[in-house]
Amino acid sequence: MLPSRKAFAGLACVLGLAVVTPGWAKPKAAPAAASALPAGARPQEVDQLAQRILQTFQVPGMSVAIVKDGTVLFAKGYGVRAVGKPEKVDADTLFGIGSNTKAFTVAALAVLVDEGKLRWDDKVTDLIPGFRLYDPYVTRELTVRDLLSHRSGLGLGSGDLMLFPPSDFTRAEIIHNLRYLPPASSFRAKYAYDNLLYIVAGDLIPRLTGISWEQFVQTRILDRLGTGCAATLTLTAGNRDVAAPHVVIDGKLTEVPPDPSTAYDPAGSIQCNASGMAAWAKLQLAAGRMPDGSALFSEARHKEMWTPQTIVPVPDTGGLTHTRFRNYGLAWFLEDYDGAERVTHTGGLIGMVSYVSLLPEQHVGVVVLTNQQSGAAMSAMMQTLLDAFLHQAPRDWVGVWQKRNAEQMQKGDDADRAAEAAIKAAGGRAFLPLEAYVGTYHDPWRGDATVAKQGDKLRLAFSRTKGMQGDMQVMKGNVFAVRWDDKSLKADALVNFRTGMDGAVSGMTMAPLSPTVDFSFDFQDLDFTRTARTAP
């Protein structure tokens, strides 16, 4: 999910996962060939850099892999799998790779295209009867290619509140509820990253093959690569070499439970390691060819994956790197990076982030996996290694990202203080007695939420998840701030109650309290109607 920072339901029994058994025994990566690695990317230098990154950014563990000219030159782990525990990270330690899963979903579909079971420009409604989006025209015209290109017109992260905090929404429910999400832009007019349409794309696998997405990706891709990786968290059972997710809460590094959901699997579920991701990078750089010369998918399919589909705005890097264009292909960002072609993607789950960069002209692939959701940590490692292979003058990327991280944290603190000040300045007086807001509210795609009175305050609780409930503070009039019990969400919100012609509360809308709230908390897409005046 999150190229996003997070990507997110029913477990092994949902899609028959219990019958799939990944093979953990696999060939080890070749020893690092120091002579083939440029200055800045040699083993001792990577070792020193990794230790500095772990300490600077409060990251428990990290795994790094480097591929060049079809050979794994480096694959190694650093730190520990869980804070406060002795087990070390190694090249076989599994991490959640989040949205880097999307490229595996595209690879699975590419296999079906090669087999003649699918075309990229097939209409989704021809493949999934009953599929609907908000706009009938978009419903009719949406293709498989559109599912994979972030150009449907849905807003950034639209519907992600069905995915996390962990909920009990099923894949079928998520696909059905897409019809209630209003577009944020015209069809095929604008890039906006989304996870839900990759869930739809994954649902094509069982419809066309009769086996689940998880089984297909495990047996047709991961096991064939010999990666030791698992298509979903439930398939890691029996493997003890698994990293635990971590977040920083009130300045303290904290282990958190992994997300048990499976509904979002095609968008962000794969658990992989440095050795496995190195094999994946080799496959990509070889245009779909396996080490034995056989093809997982054809060169024609590979070319389509790396062909621009949607223009992506070029981010402002403050002159630190030079990127003139950016596009999205099929599950890959395509850009120039300091004059070189780069094919790349990031991925995030709660407590985990991953980063893959491929330099086709240099025949180089770099993978970074971490068990703390620090984009600064993975970026510092990635950009140092890319500079080495592109023969750029060395830059202190740890220092750069440490400074940027501090600036972002300061902005976040400032935004939080501004939000607190706004709450205090609002006066804390509601238009109506608190009892007038109590009740059950229903949103077409997210379901029910309840407002209950406890003592002298209100509490809001979302259905379908235990992760979203919290106290409500009166701001002014019919506007309240909700402060979630789970502080690790960092997603406090505003609630605006609306009234009908009779003056009674008839519904509520929401918005993020702070601009620092992650885009996947798409509160702005919610529109609750009051269905009962007494909370259950």
C-alpha positions as CSV (number, residue, x, y, z in Angstrom):
1,M,0.0,0.0,0.0
2,L,1.5,3.6,1.0
3,P,3.9,4.0,-2.4
4,S,2.8,4.6,-0.1
5,R,3.6,4.5,3.7
6,K,1.2,1.9,4.7
7,A,-0.7,-0.7,2.8
8,F,-2.5,-2.0,5.4
9,A,-9.0,-9.3,6.9
10,G,-10.3,-13.4,7.6
11,L,-7.0,-15.3,7.3
12,A,-5.8,-18.6,5.7
13,C,-9.2,-20.0,5.2
14,V,-10.4,-17.1,3.1
15,L,-8.7,-18.1,-0.1
16,G,-7.5,-21.6,0.7
17,L,-4.0,-20.4,1.8
18,A,-3.4,-23.3,4.1
19,V,-2.6,-25.6,1.1
20,V,0.3,-23.5,0.1
21,T,3.7,-24.2,1.7
22,P,6.6,-22.0,0.7
23,G,10.0,-23.7,0.6
24,W,12.4,-22.1,3.0
25,A,15.5,-23.9,1.8
26,K,17.1,-22.0,-1.0
27,P,20.5,-21.2,-2.6
28,K,22.5,-18.6,-0.7
29,A,23.5,-15.4,-2.3
30,A,27.0,-15.4,-3.7
31,P,29.6,-13.8,-1.4
32,A,30.1,-10.1,-2.0
33,A,32.6,-9.4,-4.7
34,A,34.3,-6.4,-3.4
35,S,36.2,-5.8,-6.6
36,A,33.0,-5.5,-8.6
37,L,31.5,-2.9,-6.2
38,P,32.4,0.8,-6.7
39,A,33.8,3.0,-3.9
40,G,31.0,3.9,-1.6
41,A,29.2,0.5,-2.0
42,R,31.9,-1.9,-0.8
43,P,31.1,-4.3,2.0
44,Q,32.9,-2.4,4.8
45,E,31.5,0.9,3.7
46,V,27.9,-0.5,3.6
47,D,28.5,-2.0,7.0
48,Q,29.6,1.3,8.5
49,L,26.7,3.2,6.8
50,A,24.1,0.7,8.0
51,Q,25.2,1.0,11.6
52,R,25.1,4.8,11.4
53,I,21.6,4.7,9.8
54,L,20.2,2.3,12.5
55,Q,21.5,4.5,15.3
56,T,20.6,7.9,13.7
57,F,17.0,7.0,12.8
58,Q,16.0,4.6,15.6
59,V,15.7,1.6,13.3
60,P,16.1,-1.9,14.9
61,G,17.0,-3.8,11.7
62,M,17.8,-3.4,8.0
63,S,18.6,-5.7,5.1
64,V,20.4,-4.6,1.9
65,A,20.9,-6.3,-1.4
66,I,22.9,-5.3,-4.5
67,V,22.7,-6.9,-7.9
68,K,24.9,-6.1,-11.0
69,D,25.2,-7.8,-14.3
70,G,23.0,-10.7,-13.3
71,T,25.0,-11.5,-10.1
72,V,24.1,-10.9,-6.5
73,L,27.1,-9.0,-5.2
74,F,25.9,-8.2,-1.8
75,A,23.1,-9.4,0.5
76,K,23.3,-8.8,4.2
77,G,21.3,-7.9,7.3
78,Y,22.0,-5.5,10.1
79,G,20.6,-5.0,13.6
80,V,17.9,-7.0,15.2
81,R,14.5,-8.4,14.2
82,A,12.8,-6.9,17.3
83,V,13.9,-4.2,19.7
84,G,15.2,-5.6,23.0
85,K,15.6,-9.1,21.6
86,P,18.9,-10.8,20.5
87,E,17.9,-12.4,17.2
88,K,19.9,-10.7,14.4
89,V,18.7,-9.7,11.0
90,D,20.4,-11.6,8.1
91,A,19.9,-11.8,4.4
92,D,17.1,-14.3,4.8
93,T,15.1,-12.3,7.4
94,L,11.6,-11.6,6.1
95,F,10.2,-8.1,6.0
96,G,6.8,-6.8,4.8
97,I,7.5,-5.1,1.5
98,G,4.2,-3.3,1.3
99,S,3.4,-1.7,-2.1
100,N,6.4,-3.4,-3.7
101,T,4.0,-6.3,-3.8
102,K,2.1,-4.5,-6.6
103,A,4.8,-5.4,-9.2
104,F,4.3,-9.1,-8.3
105,T,0.6,-8.7,-9.0
106,V,1.4,-7.2,-12.4
107,A,3.9,-10.0,-13.0
108,A,1.1,-12.5,-12.2
109,L,-1.2,-10.8,-14.7
110,A,1.6,-10.7,-17.3
111,V,1.8,-14.5,-17.1
112,L,-1.9,-14.6,-17.9
113,V,-1.5,-12.2,-20.8
114,D,1.3,-14.4,-22.2
115,E,-1.0,-17.4,-21.8
116,G,-3.8,-15.6,-23.7
117,K,-6.2,-15.5,-20.8
118,L,-6.1,-11.8,-20.4
119,R,-5.4,-8.5,-22.3
120,W,-4.2,-5.3,-20.6
121,D,-7.1,-3.4,-22.3
122,D,-9.8,-5.8,-21.4
123,K,-12.8,-4.1,-19.8
124,V,-13.0,-4.8,-16.1
125,T,-16.8,-5.3,-16.3
126,D,-16.3,-8.1,-18.8
127,L,-14.1,-9.9,-16.3
128,I,-15.9,-9.1,-13.1
129,P,-19.7,-9.0,-13.6
130,G,-21.3,-6.5,-11.3
131,F,-18.2,-4.4,-10.8
132,R,-19.2,-0.7,-10.4
133,L,-17.5,2.6,-9.8
134,Y,-19.3,5.8,-8.8
135,D,-19.4,7.1,-12.4
136,P,-21.2,4.9,-14.9
137,Y,-19.0,6.1,-17.8
138,V,-15.8,5.2,-15.9
139,T,-17.4,1.8,-14.9
140,R,-18.0,1.1,-18.5
141,E,-14.6,2.2,-19.8
142,L,-12.2,1.1,-17.0
143,T,-9.6,-1.5,-18.3
144,V,-7.1,-3.8,-16.6
145,R,-4.4,-1.3,-17.6
146,D,-6.4,1.5,-15.7
147,L,-6.5,-0.7,-12.6
148,L,-2.7,-0.7,-12.5
149,S,-1.9,2.9,-13.5
150,H,-3.4,5.2,-10.7
151,R,-5.5,7.2,-13.2
152,S,-9.1,6.1,-12.4
153,G,-10.1,9.5,-11.0
154,L,-10.3,8.2,-7.4
155,G,-8.6,10.5,-4.9
156,L,-5.3,9.8,-3.2
157,G,-5.7,6.8,-0.9
158,S,-9.4,6.7,-1.5
159,G,-11.1,4.0,0.5
160,D,-8.0,3.1,2.4
161,L,-9.9,3.4,5.7
162,M,-11.4,0.0,4.8
163,L,-7.8,-1.5,5.0
164,F,-6.3,0.0,8.1
165,P,-6.2,0.3,11.0
166,P,-6.8,-3.5,10.6
167,S,-10.4,-4.2,9.8
168,D,-12.6,-7.1,9.0
169,F,-13.6,-5.9,5.5
170,T,-13.4,-8.8,3.0
171,R,-12.0,-8.4,-0.5
172,A,-15.5,-8.8,-1.9
173,E,-16.8,-6.0,0.3
174,I,-14.0,-3.7,-0.6
175,I,-14.6,-4.2,-4.3
176,H,-18.3,-3.7,-3.9
177,N,-17.9,-0.5,-1.9
178,L,-15.9,1.1,-4.6
179,R,-19.2,2.2,-6.2
180,Y,-19.7,4.6,-3.3
181,L,-16.4,6.5,-3.6
182,P,-16.8,9.8,-5.5
183,P,-14.1,10.7,-8.0
184,A,-11.7,13.5,-7.2
185,S,-10.7,14.2,-10.8
186,S,-11.7,13.2,-14.3
187,F,-11.0,9.7,-15.7
188,R,-7.4,9.3,-16.9
189,A,-6.7,13.0,-16.3
190,K,-4.5,12.8,-13.2
191,Y,-2.2,10.6,-11.2
192,A,-3.5,9.7,-7.7
193,Y,-2.0,6.7,-5.9
194,D,-4.5,4.1,-4.8
195,N,-4.5,0.7,-3.3
196,L,-8.1,-0.5,-3.8
197,L,-7.9,-1.0,-7.6
198,Y,-4.9,-3.3,-7.1
199,I,-7.1,-5.4,-4.9
200,V,-9.5,-5.6,-7.9
201,A,-6.6,-6.5,-10.1
202,G,-5.6,-9.3,-7.8
203,D,-9.2,-10.6,-7.9
204,L,-8.8,-11.3,-11.6
205,I,-6.4,-14.2,-10.7
206,P,-8.9,-16.6,-9.1
207,R,-11.5,-15.6,-11.7
208,L,-9.2,-16.6,-14.6
209,T,-7.3,-19.5,-13.0
210,G,-9.5,-20.9,-10.2
211,I,-6.8,-20.4,-7.6
212,S,-6.3,-17.6,-5.2
213,W,-3.9,-14.7,-5.8
214,E,-1.9,-15.9,-2.8
215,Q,-1.5,-19.4,-4.3
216,F,-0.7,-18.1,-7.7
217,V,2.0,-15.7,-6.6
218,Q,3.5,-18.2,-4.2
219,T,3.7,-21.1,-6.6
220,R,4.1,-19.5,-9.9
221,I,6.5,-16.7,-8.9
222,L,8.0,-16.8,-5.4
223,D,8.7,-20.5,-5.2
224,R,10.0,-20.5,-8.8
225,L,12.4,-17.8,-8.0
226,G,13.5,-19.8,-5.0
227,T,13.2,-16.8,-2.7
228,G,12.0,-18.3,0.5
229,C,9.5,-15.4,0.5
230,A,5.8,-15.6,1.3
231,A,2.9,-14.1,-0.5
232,T,1.2,-13.2,2.7
233,L,1.9,-13.0,6.4
234,T,0.0,-16.2,7.2
235,L,2.4,-18.2,5.0
236,T,5.4,-17.3,7.2
237,A,4.1,-19.8,9.9
238,G,7.0,-22.0,10.9
239,N,9.7,-19.6,9.8
240,R,11.3,-17.9,12.8
241,D,13.4,-15.5,10.8
242,V,10.8,-12.8,10.5
243,A,11.3,-9.2,11.4
244,A,8.8,-7.4,13.7
245,P,7.3,-4.0,12.8
246,H,8.1,-0.9,14.9
247,V,7.0,2.6,15.2
248,V,8.2,5.6,17.3
249,I,5.6,6.6,19.8
250,D,6.4,9.7,22.0
251,G,10.0,9.4,21.1
252,K,10.3,5.7,22.0
253,L,10.9,2.9,19.6
254,T,8.0,0.4,20.1
255,E,7.3,-3.0,18.6
256,V,3.7,-3.2,17.3
257,P,1.7,-6.2,16.2
258,P,1.8,-7.0,12.4
259,D,-1.3,-6.4,10.5
260,P,-3.2,-9.7,10.2
261,S,-5.4,-8.6,7.3
262,T,-5.4,-10.5,4.0
263,A,-8.0,-8.4,2.1
264,Y,-5.3,-6.1,0.7
265,D,-2.8,-8.9,-0.2
266,P,-2.6,-8.0,-3.9
267,A,-1.7,-4.4,-3.0
268,G,0.8,-4.9,-0.2
269,S,1.2,-8.3,1.6
270,I,4.3,-10.0,0.4
271,Q,6.9,-10.9,3.1
272,C,10.4,-11.1,1.5
273,N,14.1,-10.9,2.3
274,A,17.2,-9.4,0.8
275,S,18.1,-12.7,-0.9
276,G,14.6,-13.0,-2.4
277,M,14.3,-9.4,-3.5
278,A,17.8,-9.7,-5.1
279,A,16.4,-12.6,-7.2
280,W,13.4,-10.4,-8.1
281,A,15.7,-7.5,-9.1
282,K,17.7,-9.9,-11.3
283,L,14.5,-11.2,-13.0
284,Q,13.4,-7.6,-13.7
285,L,16.8,-6.5,-15.1
286,A,16.8,-9.7,-17.3
287,A,13.4,-8.7,-18.8
288,G,11.6,-11.6,-17.2
289,R,14.2,-14.3,-17.8
290,M,15.0,-16.8,-15.1
291,P,18.7,-17.9,-14.4
292,D,18.1,-21.1,-16.4
293,G,17.0,-19.1,-19.4
294,S,13.3,-19.8,-19.1
295,A,10.9,-16.9,-19.0
296,L,8.5,-16.1,-16.1
297,F,6.9,-13.5,-18.5
298,S,7.9,-12.5,-22.0
299,E,10.1,-9.6,-22.9
300,A,7.1,-7.9,-24.6
301,R,5.2,-8.0,-21.2
302,H,8.3,-6.7,-19.5
303,K,8.5,-3.8,-21.9
304,E,4.9,-2.9,-21.2
305,M,5.5,-2.8,-17.5
306,W,8.3,-0.3,-18.0
307,T,6.3,1.8,-20.5
308,P,4.9,5.1,-19.1
309,Q,1.1,5.1,-18.5
310,T,0.5,8.1,-16.3
311,I,2.4,11.3,-15.8
312,V,3.5,11.8,-12.2
313,P,4.4,15.3,-10.9
314,V,8.2,15.6,-10.3
315,P,8.8,16.2,-6.5
316,D,10.9,19.1,-5.4
317,T,14.1,17.7,-4.0
318,G,15.6,21.1,-3.2
319,G,18.3,20.5,-5.8
320,L,19.7,17.4,-4.1
321,T,18.9,15.2,-7.1
322,H,18.0,16.1,-10.7
323,T,14.8,14.5,-12.0
324,R,13.3,16.0,-15.2
325,F,10.4,13.6,-15.7
326,R,8.5,11.0,-13.8
327,N,5.8,8.5,-14.9
328,Y,4.0,5.5,-13.6
329,G,4.2,2.3,-15.7
330,L,2.6,-0.9,-14.5
331,A,3.5,-1.0,-10.8
332,W,6.8,0.9,-11.3
333,F,7.8,4.5,-11.2
334,L,9.9,5.5,-14.2
335,E,12.1,8.5,-14.1
336,D,15.5,10.0,-14.8
337,Y,17.7,10.1,-11.7
338,D,20.8,12.3,-12.0
339,G,20.9,11.6,-15.7
340,A,20.3,7.8,-15.5
341,E,17.1,5.8,-16.1
342,R,15.6,4.6,-12.9
343,V,12.8,2.1,-12.4
344,T,11.7,2.2,-8.7
345,H,9.1,1.7,-6.1
346,T,8.7,2.1,-2.3
347,G,6.4,0.2,0.0
348,G,5.1,0.6,3.5
349,L,3.1,-1.2,6.1
350,I,2.6,-0.2,9.7
351,G,6.1,-0.5,11.1
352,M,7.9,-1.5,7.9
353,V,9.2,0.2,4.7
354,S,11.0,-1.1,1.6
355,Y,12.7,0.5,-1.3
356,V,13.7,-1.0,-4.7
357,S,15.7,0.8,-7.4
358,L,16.8,-0.6,-10.8
359,L,19.3,1.1,-13.1
360,P,18.8,-0.7,-16.4
361,E,21.6,1.0,-18.3
362,Q,24.1,0.1,-15.5
363,H,22.5,-3.4,-15.0
364,V,22.2,-2.5,-11.3
365,G,19.5,-3.3,-8.7
366,V,19.5,-2.1,-5.1
367,V,17.0,-3.3,-2.4
368,V,16.6,-1.8,1.1
369,L,14.2,-3.4,3.7
370,T,13.7,-2.1,7.3
371,N,11.4,-2.9,10.2
372,Q,10.7,0.7,11.2
373,Q,8.6,3.1,9.1
374,S,11.4,5.5,8.6
375,G,11.6,6.8,5.0
376,A,14.7,8.7,5.9
377,A,16.6,5.6,6.9
378,M,15.9,3.6,3.7
379,S,16.4,6.7,1.5
380,A,19.8,7.4,3.1
381,M,21.0,3.9,2.3
382,M,19.5,3.8,-1.2
383,Q,20.8,7.2,-2.4
384,T,24.3,6.5,-1.1
385,L,24.5,3.3,-3.1
386,L,23.0,4.9,-6.2
387,D,25.5,7.7,-6.1
388,A,28.3,5.1,-5.9
389,F,27.1,3.2,-9.0
390,L,26.4,6.4,-10.9
391,H,29.9,7.7,-10.0
392,Q,28.5,10.8,-8.3
393,A,30.5,12.8,-5.9
394,P,29.9,11.3,-2.4
395,R,27.2,13.1,-0.4
396,D,26.4,12.6,3.3
397,W,22.8,11.3,2.7
398,V,22.5,10.4,6.4
399,G,23.1,14.0,7.3
400,V,20.8,15.2,4.5
401,W,18.0,13.0,5.7
402,Q,18.6,13.6,9.3
403,K,18.1,17.3,8.7
404,R,15.1,16.8,6.5
405,N,13.6,14.4,9.1
406,A,14.1,17.0,11.8
407,E,12.5,19.6,9.7
408,Q,9.5,17.3,9.0
409,M,9.2,16.5,12.7
410,Q,9.3,20.1,13.5
411,K,6.6,20.8,11.0
412,G,4.5,18.0,12.4
413,D,5.0,19.4,16.0
414,D,4.1,22.9,14.8
415,A,1.0,21.5,13.1
416,D,0.0,19.6,16.2
417,R,0.5,22.7,18.4
418,A,-1.5,24.7,15.9
419,A,-4.3,22.1,16.1
420,E,-4.2,22.2,19.9
421,A,-4.3,26.0,19.8
422,A,-7.2,26.0,17.4
423,I,-9.1,23.7,19.7
424,K,-8.5,26.0,22.7
425,A,-9.2,29.1,20.7
426,A,-12.5,27.7,19.5
427,G,-13.9,28.1,23.0
428,G,-15.1,24.6,23.6
429,R,-18.9,25.4,23.5
430,A,-21.2,23.2,21.5
431,F,-24.4,24.5,19.9
432,L,-26.4,21.6,21.3
433,P,-26.3,19.5,24.5
434,L,-23.9,16.6,24.2
435,E,-26.8,14.1,24.3
436,A,-28.1,15.6,21.0
437,Y,-25.1,14.2,19.1
438,V,-25.3,10.6,20.5
439,G,-26.3,8.0,18.0
440,T,-25.4,5.6,15.2
441,Y,-24.1,7.0,11.9
442,H,-23.8,5.2,8.6
443,D,-21.4,5.8,5.7
444,P,-22.1,3.9,2.5
445,W,-18.6,2.5,2.1
446,R,-17.1,2.6,5.6
447,G,-20.2,1.3,7.5
448,D,-21.3,2.4,10.9
449,A,-19.8,4.7,13.5
450,T,-21.2,5.4,16.9
451,V,-21.1,8.5,19.1
452,A,-21.7,7.7,22.8
453,K,-21.7,9.9,25.9
454,Q,-19.4,8.8,28.7
455,G,-19.5,11.1,31.7
456,D,-19.1,14.7,30.5
457,K,-17.6,13.8,27.0
458,L,-18.4,12.1,23.8
459,R,-16.6,9.1,22.3
460,L,-16.5,8.1,18.6
461,A,-16.0,4.5,17.6
462,F,-15.8,3.1,14.0
463,S,-17.3,-0.3,13.3
464,R,-15.3,-3.1,11.6
465,T,-12.1,-2.3,13.5
466,K,-10.8,-2.1,17.1
467,G,-8.2,0.5,16.1
468,M,-10.4,3.6,15.7
469,Q,-12.0,4.9,18.8
470,G,-11.3,7.9,20.8
471,D,-12.5,10.9,22.9
472,M,-14.2,13.9,21.2
473,Q,-13.3,17.4,22.3
474,V,-15.7,20.3,21.6
475,M,-14.2,23.0,19.4
476,K,-17.1,25.3,18.6
477,G,-20.6,24.9,17.5
478,N,-21.0,21.5,15.8
479,V,-17.3,20.9,15.3
480,F,-15.4,18.4,17.5
481,A,-11.9,17.0,17.4
482,V,-11.5,13.3,17.9
483,R,-8.3,12.0,19.5
484,W,-7.8,8.3,18.8
485,D,-6.8,6.1,21.7
486,D,-4.1,4.5,19.5
487,K,-1.5,7.4,19.4
488,S,0.6,5.5,16.9
489,L,-2.0,6.3,14.2
490,K,-1.0,10.0,14.3
491,A,-4.3,10.6,12.6
492,D,-6.5,12.7,14.9
493,A,-9.5,14.1,13.0
494,L,-12.2,16.8,12.9
495,V,-15.9,15.9,13.0
496,N,-18.5,18.4,11.7
497,F,-22.1,17.5,12.7
498,R,-24.8,18.7,10.4
499,T,-28.4,19.5,11.3
500,G,-31.6,19.2,9.4
501,M,-34.4,21.8,8.9
502,D,-35.7,20.7,12.3
503,G,-32.4,21.6,14.0
504,A,-31.7,18.0,14.9
505,V,-28.4,16.4,14.1
506,S,-28.7,14.5,10.8
507,G,-25.2,13.4,9.9
508,M,-21.5,14.2,10.1
509,T,-18.5,14.6,7.9
510,M,-14.8,14.4,8.8
511,A,-11.4,15.8,7.9
512,P,-7.8,15.3,9.2
513,L,-7.0,17.5,12.2
514,S,-3.4,18.1,11.0
515,P,-1.8,18.3,7.5
516,T,0.7,15.7,8.7
517,V,-2.0,12.9,8.8
518,D,-1.1,10.2,6.3
519,F,-3.2,10.3,3.0
520,S,-4.6,6.8,3.6
521,F,-6.7,8.2,6.4
522,D,-9.2,9.5,3.8
523,F,-11.6,11.1,6.3
524,Q,-12.6,13.6,3.7
525,D,-14.4,10.9,1.7
526,L,-16.7,10.0,4.5
527,D,-20.3,11.2,4.6
528,F,-22.2,9.7,7.6
529,T,-26.0,9.9,7.9
530,R,-27.5,9.4,11.3
531,T,-29.6,6.2,11.5
532,A,-30.4,6.1,15.2
533,R,-30.5,8.7,17.9
534,T,-29.3,6.4,20.7
535,A,-25.9,4.7,20.5
536,P,-26.1,0.9,21.1
